[in-house]
Amino acid sequence: MAITLSSSTTNNADWKTQFQFTDADTGDLIDFTGATIEVEVRDFDGCLRIEASTGNGLITIQSAGIFELDVPAATMGGLCPGTYQIGGVYSLNDETISLFTGSLAIVSGVARL
């Protein structure tokens, strides 16, 4: 069963966050070695706003069970304040498994460089 995520970030800075996942049955950290991981952010019209993956370098596997999402400020700046849909999946050994679904609140960042 996937996790329901409720998170927030600003639209004026890099969005960096780490995720840690364990197997629900064993409690062991999930071994993401060789996995393809993807996280998408969509508006409520279904338009893709952010596509982060191990393939495009916005997601890196850090260690067993842990990966980091790193979306640059230039991409975040394209998001208007509001609430978006977010979801994450991984594919390994011919299986695609849902990691989480939920919502992402984008807050207007006040300071700009």
C-alpha positions, -999 to 999 in steps of 0.1 A, spaced: 0 0 0 14 34 -10 19 63 14 -3 94 12 20 124 12 11 160 21 40 184 17 48 220 9 77 240 -6 84 274 -21 86 284 -57 117 306 -53 144 280 -43 157 245 -50 134 218 -38 156 192 -21 141 164 -1 151 129 9 127 99 10 133 67 29 112 36 23 109 3 40 92 -29 29 58 -31 47 61 -68 52 97 -71 65 105 -37 77 138 -38 58 149 -8 37 140 -12 1 170 -19 -21 167 6 -50 199 -6 -67 192 -7 -104 157 8 -100 141 35 -121 124 60 -98 100 87 -110 81 115 -91 56 137 -109 38 169 -100 7 177 -119 -19 205 -116 -55 195 -111 -62 198 -148 -37 169 -152 -10 190 -168 25 177 -159 45 204 -142 75 185 -128 89 152 -140 118 140 -118 135 107 -124 167 87 -120 168 90 -158 169 128 -159 192 132 -129 166 150 -106 165 118 -85 196 101 -71 197 69 -51 216 77 -19 218 43 -2 196 14 7 160 27 10 169 63 5 167 86 -26 170 123 -30 148 146 -51 165 177 -63 144 201 -84 162 234 -93 149 268 -85 145 276 -122 119 248 -125 102 256 -92 98 292 -103 74 280 -130 48 269 -104 22 293 -93 12 292 -56 -15 266 -50 -20 229 -45 -7 202 -69 -10 165 -72 22 145 -65 30 108 -70 60 85 -70 67 51 -84 97 28 -89 104 0 -113 127 -29 -106 128 -65 -118 99 -60 -143 76 -47 -115 63 -11 -111 54 -2 -75 37 29 -62 56 47 -35 33 75 -26 5 98 -39 -8 130 -24 -6 168 -25 21 194 -27 14 230 -16 35 256 -34 40 287 -14 51 320 -30 86 326 -20 91 362 -11 128 367 -15 143 365 -49 180 365 -60 
